[in-house]
């Protein structure tokens, strides 16, 4: 018995104006189980407005940013995502996450929290649909200069329903960033 399978994704809507940027983020999971009920959706919606104008932020509940609104938004979104998942994914589940484990400035938040998922018996699996990665094609000499990206290579080589071999990436400077991955078609 593997327990439940839970799938996660988020949707983001951004609105910009002269005073700053507003973001609606909907974090969603769907729990699939052979227990009753079989399909359970759950969502968490946030709304935040970010500004670099201190005077505006002081008199409101807007979030003040020193200089980079996108960075502040990304950090907050990653923290909200982790908290939502830890609070709502049942112990013993396989957690399918749409998005890379290592990407952007704030991937370290997820990596630092992986141990909490593991402690709860939650196995996170990350899926990326539109990758520009070139780890495979740059490290296999006969693939260099033949393909634009690993995804291009996999698309050309695989038949529908097939997967590549598993590859291991080891980050020598930060071993916790190491990963195992494959491509599916």
C-alpha positions as MATLAB code, in Angstrom:
seq = 'XXXXXXXXXXXXXXXXXXXXXXXXXXXXXXXXXXXXXXXXXXXXXXXXXXXXXXXXXXXXXXXXXXXXXXXXXXXXXXXXXXXXXXXXXXXXXXXXXXXXXXXXXXXXXXXXXXXXXXXXXXXXXXXXXXXXXXXXXXXXXXXXXXXXXXXXXXXXXXXXXXXXXXXXXXXXXXXXXXXXXXXXX';
ca = [
       0.000    0.000    0.000;
       1.649    3.237   -1.147;
      -0.923    5.489    0.454;
      -2.330    8.466   -1.361;
      -1.029   10.199   -4.437;
      -1.194   13.987   -4.254;
      -0.608   16.350   -7.193;
       0.354   20.026   -6.732;
       0.403   23.033   -9.029;
       0.028   26.775   -8.668;
      -1.507   29.445  -10.860;
      -0.305   33.036  -10.774;
      -2.031   36.174  -11.961;
       0.011   39.387  -11.936;
      -1.336   42.929  -12.143;
       0.971   45.928  -12.461;
       0.242   49.566  -11.798;
       2.257   52.687  -11.118;
       2.401   52.032   -7.363;
       3.650   48.439   -7.600;
       2.592   44.893   -8.490;
      -0.245   42.726   -7.240;
      -0.242   38.942   -7.351;
      -2.986   36.394   -6.881;
      -1.572   32.920   -6.330;
      -3.708   29.797   -6.158;
      -1.888   26.809   -4.675;
      -3.824   23.620   -5.439;
      -3.559   19.970   -4.593;
      -5.634   17.008   -5.631;
      -5.558   13.900   -3.453;
      -6.204   10.617   -5.234;
      -6.867    7.584   -3.102;
      -8.398    4.143   -3.253;
     -10.053    5.040    0.044;
     -13.296    6.987    0.180;
     -13.589    9.689   -1.128;
     -11.414    8.954   -4.138;
     -10.736   12.540   -5.249;
     -10.229   15.454   -2.862;
      -9.224   18.912   -4.146;
      -7.855   21.654   -1.887;
      -6.677   25.173   -2.679;
      -5.052   28.075   -0.896;
      -5.353   31.525   -2.482;
      -3.151   34.475   -1.580;
      -3.219   38.104   -2.649;
      -0.262   40.381   -2.063;
       0.613   43.842   -3.329;
       4.297   44.776   -3.415;
       5.747   48.256   -3.690;
       9.131   49.904   -3.399;
       7.477   53.136   -2.231;
       8.027   53.209    1.517;
       5.449   55.952    2.079;
       2.710   53.875    0.423;
       3.652   50.734    2.343;
       3.737   52.473    5.752;
       0.098   53.527    5.592;
      -1.287   50.269    4.199;
      -0.883   46.515    4.439;
       1.150   46.453    1.244;
       4.480   44.645    1.270;
       7.497   46.915    1.157;
      10.384   45.742   -1.026;
      13.829   47.250   -0.948;
      14.309   47.018   -4.708;
      13.245   43.735   -6.309;
       9.517   42.994   -6.264;
       9.880   39.762   -8.283;
      12.400   38.362   -5.812;
      10.207   39.185   -2.791;
       7.161   37.694   -4.509;
       9.076   34.501   -5.421;
      10.290   34.056   -1.838;
       6.808   34.554   -0.368;
       5.255   32.189   -2.904;
       7.776   29.441   -2.164;
       7.215   29.777    1.598;
       3.410   29.677    1.117;
       3.749   26.620   -1.129;
       5.845   24.695    1.393;
       3.537   25.538    4.309;
       0.434   24.599    2.307;
       1.933   21.244    1.309;
       3.222   20.377    4.780;
      -0.174   21.198    6.312;
      -2.323   19.381    3.744;
      -0.479   16.409    2.258;
      -1.182   13.232    4.241;
       1.696   11.254    5.718;
       2.762    8.364    3.540;
       1.831   10.068    0.261;
       3.623   10.380   -3.035;
       3.610   14.108   -3.839;
       3.761   15.051   -7.543;
       4.890   18.681   -7.864;
       4.628   20.627  -11.100;
       7.864   22.567  -11.265;
      11.573   21.985  -10.783;
      13.222   21.224   -7.469;
      16.162   23.478   -8.273;
      15.269   26.730  -10.041;
      15.295   30.440   -9.342;
      16.712   32.260   -6.362;
      14.525   30.587   -3.755;
      14.819   26.879   -4.572;
      16.799   26.537   -1.333;
      13.589   26.948    0.675;
      12.201   23.731   -0.832;
      15.504   21.882   -0.547;
      15.821   22.879    3.109;
      12.305   21.578    3.795;
      12.613   18.252    1.941;
      13.645   16.583    5.208;
      10.275   17.555    6.740;
       8.472   15.851    3.862;
      10.637   12.746    4.279;
      10.042   12.705    8.069;
       6.285   12.595    7.328;
       6.740    9.742    4.867;
       5.949   12.068    1.943;
       7.919   11.329   -1.224;
       8.160   14.437   -3.430;
       8.562   13.940   -7.193;
       9.107   17.036   -9.354;
       7.891   17.353  -12.971;
       9.039   19.952  -15.469;
       7.132   20.345  -18.740;
       9.123   23.054  -20.505;
      12.769   22.603  -19.658;
      15.704   24.373  -21.238;
      18.160   22.180  -19.351;
      21.210   20.951  -21.208;
      22.849   18.766  -18.556;
      22.619   15.639  -20.720;
      23.605   17.067  -24.096;
      26.570   18.980  -22.677;
      27.951   15.936  -20.861;
      27.599   13.302  -23.582;
      30.110   14.221  -26.299;
      28.189   12.651  -29.209;
      25.096   14.762  -28.348;
      26.888   18.125  -28.163;
      25.950   20.596  -30.905;
      23.231   18.278  -32.244;
      20.376   19.443  -30.002;
      19.158   22.722  -28.551;
      18.297   21.252  -25.136;
      17.836   17.966  -23.304;
      14.112   18.189  -24.038;
      14.854   18.536  -27.771;
      17.080   15.445  -27.581;
      14.500   13.414  -25.643;
      11.682   14.428  -28.001;
      13.694   13.282  -31.037;
      14.884   10.015  -29.489;
      11.877    8.735  -27.559;
       8.680    7.110  -28.755;
       5.450    8.035  -27.000;
       5.274    6.295  -23.606;
       9.047    5.812  -23.330;
      11.527    7.371  -20.915;
      15.235    7.954  -20.975;
      17.651    6.323  -18.593;
      17.896    7.919  -15.190;
      20.657   10.488  -14.866;
      22.364   11.561  -11.679;
      23.454   15.168  -11.239;
      25.831   15.836   -8.364;
      26.497   19.417   -7.332;
      30.061   19.325   -6.041;
      29.719   22.726   -4.331;
      26.357   22.002   -2.677;
      25.728   18.226   -2.486;
      22.167   18.761   -1.190;
      21.331   20.132   -4.662;
      22.089   16.769   -6.274;
      19.237   15.058   -8.100;
      18.195   12.073  -10.170;
      16.115   12.745  -13.261;
      14.820   11.330  -16.511;
      12.802   12.502  -19.507;
       9.404   11.083  -20.461;
       7.447   11.278  -23.699;
];
